[in-house]
């Protein structure tokens, strides 16, 4: 897609975008390579939707089970957690996830470091999960 076409698409209003999307046959979408050729091994929107529904159902089933367990044991959890020292509270998340980021890092901060590795990937994927927030 040339830059003029990209600019034209970027400048569409909300209603114009809705009208354009209404004309798209989502089950026959194909993804293009840089050279404009079609990527043959893509899946349809319906397949993505079906896979997403299975994953979403499993996620909410696990969340519901976790919520029920925490609700049942809330008093015990609060009592045990309040009895721990600050260093013990920091050790709990690190035991569950060794190498967990100690503090929240913004996306811009991580990009500025220009470091790679699993720790940076985890910090980008899960910016809200860190020892500081969990202890």
VMD Tcl script that draws the C-alpha trace (Angstrom):
set ca {
  {0.00 0.00 0.00}
  {1.47 3.35 -0.98}
  {1.81 6.29 1.42}
  {-1.02 8.26 -0.24}
  {-3.44 5.38 0.36}
  {-2.24 5.06 3.98}
  {-2.80 8.78 4.56}
  {-6.27 8.55 3.02}
  {-7.19 5.65 5.33}
  {-5.77 7.42 8.40}
  {-7.95 10.46 7.73}
  {-11.26 8.59 7.57}
  {-13.92 9.67 10.02}
  {-15.47 7.15 12.40}
  {-18.59 6.77 10.23}
  {-16.54 6.45 7.03}
  {-14.48 3.72 8.71}
  {-17.64 1.87 9.79}
  {-19.04 2.08 6.25}
  {-15.79 0.78 4.79}
  {-15.61 -2.11 7.26}
  {-19.24 -3.04 6.56}
  {-18.24 -3.83 2.97}
  {-15.43 -6.22 3.96}
  {-15.99 -9.97 3.68}
  {-14.14 -10.91 6.86}
  {-14.07 -14.63 6.08}
  {-12.16 -14.00 2.87}
  {-9.54 -11.62 4.22}
  {-5.99 -12.34 3.15}
  {-2.82 -10.87 4.51}
  {-0.22 -9.43 2.19}
  {3.56 -9.56 2.29}
  {5.65 -6.44 1.71}
  {5.85 -7.28 -2.01}
  {2.03 -7.48 -2.26}
  {1.82 -11.26 -2.61}
  {-0.77 -13.11 -0.54}
  {0.27 -15.06 2.55}
  {-1.42 -18.40 1.97}
  {-1.20 -19.92 5.44}
  {-3.52 -17.52 7.25}
  {-6.67 -18.42 9.12}
  {-10.07 -16.87 8.64}
  {-11.75 -14.46 11.01}
  {-14.27 -17.17 11.93}
  {-11.43 -19.51 12.92}
  {-9.84 -16.79 15.05}
  {-13.21 -16.06 16.67}
  {-13.75 -19.75 17.47}
  {-10.27 -20.14 18.97}
  {-10.72 -16.92 20.93}
  {-14.03 -18.13 22.38}
  {-12.42 -21.35 23.65}
  {-9.55 -19.41 25.23}
  {-11.90 -16.82 26.70}
  {-14.16 -19.47 28.22}
  {-11.15 -21.20 29.81}
  {-9.83 -17.87 31.12}
  {-13.11 -16.94 32.80}
  {-13.54 -20.44 34.22}
  {-10.08 -20.19 35.83}
  {-10.80 -16.63 37.02}
  {-14.09 -17.72 38.60}
  {-12.40 -20.62 40.38}
  {-9.63 -18.32 41.66}
  {-12.18 -15.74 42.85}
  {-14.16 -18.41 44.69}
  {-11.01 -19.77 46.36}
  {-9.86 -16.30 47.45}
  {-13.34 -15.44 48.74}
  {-13.47 -18.64 50.80}
  {-9.99 -18.14 52.28}
  {-9.94 -14.32 52.45}
  {-9.66 -14.06 56.23}
  {-6.82 -16.58 56.39}
  {-4.96 -14.91 53.49}
  {-5.19 -11.46 55.09}
  {-4.03 -12.78 58.45}
  {-1.04 -14.63 56.98}
  {-0.05 -11.75 54.66}
  {-0.21 -9.10 57.40}
  {2.08 -11.26 59.55}
  {4.89 -11.17 56.99}
  {7.75 -8.68 57.02}
  {8.46 -6.47 53.99}
  {11.32 -8.73 52.85}
  {9.13 -11.83 53.19}
  {6.41 -10.13 51.13}
  {8.94 -9.38 48.38}
  {10.17 -12.99 48.40}
  {6.71 -14.48 47.70}
  {6.27 -13.13 44.12}
  {9.92 -13.87 43.32}
  {9.47 -17.48 44.43}
  {6.46 -17.82 42.13}
  {8.16 -16.03 39.22}
  {11.96 -15.80 39.51}
  {13.24 -12.79 37.61}
  {10.00 -10.81 37.95}
  {10.66 -7.09 37.47}
  {11.15 -5.38 40.83}
  {9.35 -2.18 39.85}
  {7.04 -0.98 37.10}
  {8.88 0.11 33.95}
  {7.21 2.21 31.31}
  {7.34 1.11 27.70}
  {9.43 4.19 26.85}
  {11.94 3.39 29.59}
  {12.38 -0.18 28.35}
  {12.81 0.97 24.75}
  {15.37 3.56 25.83}
  {17.47 0.82 27.47}
  {17.55 -1.10 24.17}
  {18.17 -4.33 26.02}
  {16.75 -7.62 24.90}
  {16.18 -10.80 26.77}
  {13.42 -12.60 28.57}
  {13.26 -10.08 31.46}
  {12.59 -7.23 29.04}
  {10.03 -9.29 27.13}
  {8.17 -10.09 30.36}
  {8.30 -6.45 31.44}
  {6.72 -5.45 28.11}
  {4.13 -8.23 28.11}
  {3.11 -7.81 31.75}
  {3.91 -4.19 32.75}
  {1.47 -4.30 35.68}
  {3.08 -7.39 37.26}
  {6.07 -6.52 39.41}
  {7.34 -7.17 42.94}
  {6.63 -3.60 44.05}
  {2.93 -3.89 43.13}
  {2.49 -7.37 44.61}
  {4.24 -6.91 47.96}
}
mol new
graphics top color blue
foreach p $ca { graphics top sphere $p radius 0.5 }
foreach p [lrange $ca 0 end-1] q [lrange $ca 1 end] { graphics top cylinder $p $q radius 0.2 }
display resetview
